[in-house]
Amino acid sequence: MKTTTDLRFGEVFRLTDQINYSGDKVEFLNVMNTPNGGVGLMALETGQKLDSHVAPAELFVLVLEGEIVFNVDDKANVMKEGDIMMLGEGVRHSVECVRNAKVLLCKSRP
């Protein structure tokens, strides 16, 4: 199984420094990918949103900084730095940024 990434294995790096806020759109960065999932980063500025969509895989969501509202099946879940949520594949969700936020997404496919 091949893992793809622009980062070097065995080196220490600060995750939140790998992605910047853009001001005009939500930023995404694939940290690493495998055939069974991957790890990504998302940077959202206050007021930015991700419209409702379906999870492409099982998700592990970790807020690294800031605050978001993670809406799942019409339930608003406030998430702040250090909060996690797990989400099943195929679950509809959306995101609203309350305060500039960087979010780690881990995707897993069986």
ChimeraX commands (.cxc) that place a marker at each C-alpha (Angstrom):
marker #1 position 0.00,0.00,0.00 radius 0.5
marker #1 position 1.52,3.33,-1.10 radius 0.5
marker #1 position 1.26,6.46,1.06 radius 0.5
marker #1 position 1.57,9.84,-0.68 radius 0.5
marker #1 position 2.59,13.03,1.10 radius 0.5
marker #1 position 4.72,16.15,0.56 radius 0.5
marker #1 position 5.98,15.95,4.15 radius 0.5
marker #1 position 8.99,13.87,5.15 radius 0.5
marker #1 position 8.62,10.76,7.26 radius 0.5
marker #1 position 10.60,10.89,10.52 radius 0.5
marker #1 position 10.66,14.71,10.74 radius 0.5
marker #1 position 8.83,16.86,13.29 radius 0.5
marker #1 position 6.61,19.66,12.02 radius 0.5
marker #1 position 3.88,21.87,13.44 radius 0.5
marker #1 position 0.61,20.78,11.85 radius 0.5
marker #1 position -1.11,24.19,12.07 radius 0.5
marker #1 position 1.78,25.80,10.16 radius 0.5
marker #1 position 1.10,23.59,7.12 radius 0.5
marker #1 position -2.02,25.53,6.06 radius 0.5
marker #1 position -2.90,29.24,5.97 radius 0.5
marker #1 position -6.12,31.21,5.90 radius 0.5
marker #1 position -6.88,32.65,2.46 radius 0.5
marker #1 position -9.59,35.19,3.20 radius 0.5
marker #1 position -11.76,34.39,0.20 radius 0.5
marker #1 position -12.35,30.64,0.46 radius 0.5
marker #1 position -12.03,27.62,2.72 radius 0.5
marker #1 position -8.55,26.13,2.30 radius 0.5
marker #1 position -7.88,22.38,2.09 radius 0.5
marker #1 position -4.58,20.52,2.22 radius 0.5
marker #1 position -4.06,16.79,1.80 radius 0.5
marker #1 position -1.39,15.89,4.37 radius 0.5
marker #1 position -1.22,12.25,3.28 radius 0.5
marker #1 position -3.29,9.77,1.32 radius 0.5
marker #1 position -3.50,6.01,1.10 radius 0.5
marker #1 position -5.89,3.82,-0.89 radius 0.5
marker #1 position -7.92,3.36,2.33 radius 0.5
marker #1 position -8.19,6.99,3.44 radius 0.5
marker #1 position -6.03,9.89,4.38 radius 0.5
marker #1 position -5.33,12.90,6.54 radius 0.5
marker #1 position -6.27,16.43,5.58 radius 0.5
marker #1 position -6.31,19.94,6.98 radius 0.5
marker #1 position -8.96,22.58,6.57 radius 0.5
marker #1 position -8.62,26.30,7.36 radius 0.5
marker #1 position -11.78,28.41,7.67 radius 0.5
marker #1 position -12.11,32.07,8.52 radius 0.5
marker #1 position -14.88,33.47,10.69 radius 0.5
marker #1 position -18.17,33.35,8.77 radius 0.5
marker #1 position -17.05,30.87,6.12 radius 0.5
marker #1 position -19.18,27.76,5.56 radius 0.5
marker #1 position -19.13,24.38,3.93 radius 0.5
marker #1 position -22.54,23.53,2.52 radius 0.5
marker #1 position -24.26,20.29,3.38 radius 0.5
marker #1 position -22.55,17.25,1.88 radius 0.5
marker #1 position -22.12,13.53,2.52 radius 0.5
marker #1 position -19.05,12.11,4.27 radius 0.5
marker #1 position -17.03,10.17,1.66 radius 0.5
marker #1 position -15.61,7.84,4.33 radius 0.5
marker #1 position -15.61,7.40,8.09 radius 0.5
marker #1 position -14.26,10.65,9.54 radius 0.5
marker #1 position -12.35,11.65,12.64 radius 0.5
marker #1 position -12.55,15.44,13.07 radius 0.5
marker #1 position -10.24,17.33,15.46 radius 0.5
marker #1 position -10.38,21.11,15.91 radius 0.5
marker #1 position -6.76,22.29,16.21 radius 0.5
marker #1 position -7.59,25.95,16.77 radius 0.5
marker #1 position -10.61,28.23,16.69 radius 0.5
marker #1 position -14.29,27.32,16.84 radius 0.5
marker #1 position -16.75,25.76,14.39 radius 0.5
marker #1 position -20.32,24.55,14.35 radius 0.5
marker #1 position -20.41,21.04,12.89 radius 0.5
marker #1 position -24.00,20.33,11.83 radius 0.5
marker #1 position -24.99,16.66,11.64 radius 0.5
marker #1 position -28.56,15.65,10.78 radius 0.5
marker #1 position -29.97,19.04,11.84 radius 0.5
marker #1 position -28.05,19.00,15.15 radius 0.5
marker #1 position -25.61,21.88,15.70 radius 0.5
marker #1 position -22.45,20.72,17.50 radius 0.5
marker #1 position -20.18,23.51,18.75 radius 0.5
marker #1 position -16.55,22.39,18.53 radius 0.5
marker #1 position -13.57,24.26,19.96 radius 0.5
marker #1 position -9.83,23.63,20.09 radius 0.5
marker #1 position -9.18,20.06,21.24 radius 0.5
marker #1 position -12.71,18.78,20.54 radius 0.5
marker #1 position -13.20,15.68,18.40 radius 0.5
marker #1 position -16.09,14.06,16.58 radius 0.5
marker #1 position -16.36,10.81,14.68 radius 0.5
marker #1 position -18.73,10.60,11.74 radius 0.5
marker #1 position -19.86,7.59,9.74 radius 0.5
marker #1 position -19.50,7.25,6.00 radius 0.5
marker #1 position -22.49,8.64,4.11 radius 0.5
marker #1 position -23.63,10.96,6.92 radius 0.5
marker #1 position -24.82,14.38,5.74 radius 0.5
marker #1 position -23.13,17.32,7.48 radius 0.5
marker #1 position -22.13,20.97,7.09 radius 0.5
marker #1 position -19.68,23.33,8.79 radius 0.5
marker #1 position -19.88,26.97,9.90 radius 0.5
marker #1 position -16.84,28.83,11.24 radius 0.5
marker #1 position -17.49,30.87,14.40 radius 0.5
marker #1 position -13.85,31.93,14.96 radius 0.5
marker #1 position -10.89,31.34,12.59 radius 0.5
marker #1 position -10.33,27.60,12.73 radius 0.5
marker #1 position -7.94,24.91,11.57 radius 0.5
marker #1 position -9.34,21.38,11.53 radius 0.5
marker #1 position -7.70,17.98,11.10 radius 0.5
marker #1 position -9.69,15.39,9.11 radius 0.5
marker #1 position -8.78,11.70,9.15 radius 0.5
marker #1 position -10.63,9.59,6.57 radius 0.5
marker #1 position -10.86,5.81,6.76 radius 0.5
marker #1 position -12.34,3.35,4.30 radius 0.5
marker #1 position -12.57,-0.34,5.21 radius 0.5
marker link #1:1,2 radius 0.2
marker link #1:2,3 radius 0.2
marker link #1:3,4 radius 0.2
marker link #1:4,5 radius 0.2
marker link #1:5,6 radius 0.2
marker link #1:6,7 radius 0.2
marker link #1:7,8 radius 0.2
marker link #1:8,9 radius 0.2
marker link #1:9,10 radius 0.2
marker link #1:10,11 radius 0.2
marker link #1:11,12 radius 0.2
marker link #1:12,13 radius 0.2
marker link #1:13,14 radius 0.2
marker link #1:14,15 radius 0.2
marker link #1:15,16 radius 0.2
marker link #1:16,17 radius 0.2
marker link #1:17,18 radius 0.2
marker link #1:18,19 radius 0.2
marker link #1:19,20 radius 0.2
marker link #1:20,21 radius 0.2
marker link #1:21,22 radius 0.2
marker link #1:22,23 radius 0.2
marker link #1:23,24 radius 0.2
marker link #1:24,25 radius 0.2
marker link #1:25,26 radius 0.2
marker link #1:26,27 radius 0.2
marker link #1:27,28 radius 0.2
marker link #1:28,29 radius 0.2
marker link #1:29,30 radius 0.2
marker link #1:30,31 radius 0.2
marker link #1:31,32 radius 0.2
marker link #1:32,33 radius 0.2
marker link #1:33,34 radius 0.2
marker link #1:34,35 radius 0.2
marker link #1:35,36 radius 0.2
marker link #1:36,37 radius 0.2
marker link #1:37,38 radius 0.2
marker link #1:38,39 radius 0.2
marker link #1:39,40 radius 0.2
marker link #1:40,41 radius 0.2
marker link #1:41,42 radius 0.2
marker link #1:42,43 radius 0.2
marker link #1:43,44 radius 0.2
marker link #1:44,45 radius 0.2
marker link #1:45,46 radius 0.2
marker link #1:46,47 radius 0.2
marker link #1:47,48 radius 0.2
marker link #1:48,49 radius 0.2
marker link #1:49,50 radius 0.2
marker link #1:50,51 radius 0.2
marker link #1:51,52 radius 0.2
marker link #1:52,53 radius 0.2
marker link #1:53,54 radius 0.2
marker link #1:54,55 radius 0.2
marker link #1:55,56 radius 0.2
marker link #1:56,57 radius 0.2
marker link #1:57,58 radius 0.2
marker link #1:58,59 radius 0.2
marker link #1:59,60 radius 0.2
marker link #1:60,61 radius 0.2
marker link #1:61,62 radius 0.2
marker link #1:62,63 radius 0.2
marker link #1:63,64 radius 0.2
marker link #1:64,65 radius 0.2
marker link #1:65,66 radius 0.2
marker link #1:66,67 radius 0.2
marker link #1:67,68 radius 0.2
marker link #1:68,69 radius 0.2
marker link #1:69,70 radius 0.2
marker link #1:70,71 radius 0.2
marker link #1:71,72 radius 0.2
marker link #1:72,73 radius 0.2
marker link #1:73,74 radius 0.2
marker link #1:74,75 radius 0.2
marker link #1:75,76 radius 0.2
marker link #1:76,77 radius 0.2
marker link #1:77,78 radius 0.2
marker link #1:78,79 radius 0.2
marker link #1:79,80 radius 0.2
marker link #1:80,81 radius 0.2
marker link #1:81,82 radius 0.2
marker link #1:82,83 radius 0.2
marker link #1:83,84 radius 0.2
marker link #1:84,85 radius 0.2
marker link #1:85,86 radius 0.2
marker link #1:86,87 radius 0.2
marker link #1:87,88 radius 0.2
marker link #1:88,89 radius 0.2
marker link #1:89,90 radius 0.2
marker link #1:90,91 radius 0.2
marker link #1:91,92 radius 0.2
marker link #1:92,93 radius 0.2
marker link #1:93,94 radius 0.2
marker link #1:94,95 radius 0.2
marker link #1:95,96 radius 0.2
marker link #1:96,97 radius 0.2
marker link #1:97,98 radius 0.2
marker link #1:98,99 radius 0.2
marker link #1:99,100 radius 0.2
marker link #1:100,101 radius 0.2
marker link #1:101,102 radius 0.2
marker link #1:102,103 radius 0.2
marker link #1:103,104 radius 0.2
marker link #1:104,105 radius 0.2
marker link #1:105,106 radius 0.2
marker link #1:106,107 radius 0.2
marker link #1:107,108 radius 0.2
marker link #1:108,109 radius 0.2
marker link #1:109,110 radius 0.2
view
